[in-house]
Amino acid sequence: MQSMMQDLGSSKVAWRHMRRGSWGQVQSLCKISSYFSNLQYYFQVNNKYVRSKLKLILLPFLHRGHWTRMSEPVGGRLSYKPPIDDINAPDLYVPFMAFVTYIILSGFTFGLLGKFSPEALSLQFTRGLAGWFLQVMMLKGLSYSLGNKDAPILDIVAYGGYAFAGLSVAILTKLVWNYSYYFILLWLCFCMSVFLVNTMKRVLFAEMRVYSNHSNRHHYIFIFIAIAQFPLFFWLGHLKA
């Protein structure tokens, strides 16, 4: 009888573990489904949005509107509008297309210089990915240090990838008129700095409601974000075969 009771107790424990395991699997599947659903959000764009976004990145001084994202009620709660309806929303279409353009123009430049090779293009591709990764890690780390621990990683990936729009324009300028390259690159660094600082201010103060008495710390970090664009642009813009 005692043996039967022990077997019954063991069965109950095993059943509990099975239920917990099944619930854990369900939660994992829900997270994966949610991830792909969120991923689709970043590709809801059209031609008008792409033109407006490129103008915002390359000429942020001409932006006369606000930098705050627009929200709408969805399922009884507020949710941010997709990029197609909001110029300030982050997207992944522009960064990925800008990165591809950056690699193609780099290869074209290598060809004109007589230095094209698969190895050179592969090296430039690796440098581009490394630069993107460094930009994302910097933005995520700095926002985390200011108390913003919940910024979606795909938002940060989008913000970091917008730099390739400016880099593509700089390399294209080099192909057309080599002497203006460094002047244009400096200007685009400055524009990217303005764009990122305004964007990160919005993320911290408007979206995440991060407030602190250490206002000087905020200023120093925003200045660091702005200055960091210059070495990053010059490193990625230097085409080395």
N, C-alpha and C positions, 0 to 999 in steps of 0.2 A: 504493500500500500504506500509506504514511504517512497519507494522507487517510482511509483506511478505519479505521485505528487511532484517529485523532482522533475520528471519528464515533462509534466504539464507546465510547471514553472518555466522550464527551459524553452518550451514551445512558445509561451507567451512572450518571453524576452526576445526570442528569434523573430516573432511576428512584429514586435515593436520595431526592431532594427530594420526589418524589411520595409515597413511602412515609412520609417524615416528616410530610408534610402530611396524609395519611390518618390517621396515628396521632394527630396533633394534633386532627383533627376527632373521632375516636373519644373522645379524652380530654375534649374539650369537651362531647360528648353525655353522657358518663358524669357529668360535673360537673353538667350541667343536670338529668339524671335524679335524681342524689343530692339536689340542691337541692329538687326537688318532693317527693321522698320524705321529706326532713326537714321540709318544710312541713306535710305531713299529720300529722306527730307532734304539732305544736302545736295541733291541733284535735281531738285524742282526749280529749274531755271528756264528762261527763254532769251531770245536775242536782245530784247530791250534791257533785261536785267544785266546781261553780260556787258553790254556797252556802258550802262550806268555804273556798274561795279568797277570796270577798268578806269573810267573817268575819276571815280572816287579814290582809287588807289594811286593813280599816276598824277592826278591834279586835285588833291584834297582841299586846296585853298578855294576852289570854285564851288565847293559844297555849301550851299546856303541853307540847307535844312538841318534837322537835328540828327544826332548820332544814336538816338535811342531806338531799340527794336520795338516793333509793333506786336501787340498781343491780341488774341481773340478767344472767346469761350469755346471750348471743345470738350464735350462730355461732362459738362458741369464744372469745369475748371478752366483757368486761363492757360493758354499755350501760345508760344511765339508763332507768328505767321511764317510760312516758308519763304525762301529767297525770292521766288517769283513775284511775291506780293510785298516784299520789304527789302529795300536796297541795303539796309544795315545788317541783314541776316547773313551769317556765315554760310558759305557753300564750298563744295569740294570740286565742282566742275571747273571753275576758273583756275584754282591752283594746279590741278592735274593737267589741264590744257596748256597752262603757262609753263609748267615743267617740261612737257613734251616739246613745246616750241623752243624752249631754252636748249634742250639737247639737240634738236634738229639744226638750229642756227649755229650751235657750237661745231657740229660736224661739218656744216657748210663752210664755216670759217677755216677749219682745219684744211679742208679741200682747197680753198683759195690760197692758203699759205703753203700748199704742197706738203702738209704734214699729216694728212688724214691716214688713219689706220684704225682697225677695230679696237686695238688696245687703247689708243688715245681717246676714242669715244667712250669706251667702257670706263676709263679712268674719270672722265668728266661726268658720266652718269653717277658713278660712285660718290664723287665729290658733291654733286648736287643733292643726292639723298642724305649725305652726311651733314651738309649745311642745313637742310630742311629739319633733320632730326635735332641738330643743335639749337635751331631757332625755337622749335617746339619745347624742348627741355628747358630752355631759358625762360620762355613765357610761362610755362607751367610752374616752374620752380619759383619764379618771382611772385606770381599770383598766389601761390601757396604760402609764401613767406609773409604775405600781407593779410592772411586769414581767409583767403578764398580757396577752400578745399573741394568745392563741388563743381567747378567749371568743367563742362563736358570736354573730354579729350579731343573729340572730333572738331569742336569749335576751335580749339587751340591749334590743331593740325591745319585747319583752313587758314587761320590768321598767319601762321608761319609760312604757308605755301604761297601767299599773295606776293611775296618778294620776287618770285620768278617772273611775274608780269613786268616789273621794272627791269630785271636783268635781261629779259628778252628784248625789250626796247633798246637797252644799252648796247647789246651785241649787234642788233640790227643797225643801229647808228654807226657802229664801228665798221660795218660792211659798206655803208654808204659814204661816210666821211670820217676817216680814221682820226683826224685831228680833234674832232669834237667829242671823242669817246669819253675821256675822263671828266670833261665838264658836264656832260649829260649824266654820267654815272654818279657824280657828286649830287647833282640836282635830284636824281631819282632816289638816292639814299635819303636825302632830306625829306622828300615827299613820303617815302615809306615810314620814316620816323614819325612824321606828323600823323599819318594814318594809324599806325600802331598805338601811339600814345593816346589818341582820342578813343580808339577802340577799347584799349585796356582800361581806361578810365570808366568807360561805360560798363564794361564787364564787372568791375569791382564795385562801383558806387551805385549803379542803376539796377543791374541784374542780380547781383549777389548781396546787395545792401551791406557792403563791408565798410564800416566806419571805424575810425581809430583816432586817438588823440595824437598819434605820432604822424602828423601831417608832413613834417620834414622828411620822414622816411619814405612816404609816398612820392614826394617830389624827386628824391634821389634815385628811386627805382625807375621812375618814368624817364629821367634823364639817362640812366644806364641803358634802358631799352632803346632810346633814340640813338645814343652813341654807338651801341653794339651793331647797328645796321651798317655802319661804314666799313669796318673790317670784314664783315660778312659779305657785303656786296663786292668789295675789291678782291676777296679771296675767290668767290664763285665767278666773278667776271673776268678773272685772269685765266685765259685759255692756254693751258700748258700741255703741249703735245709730247 
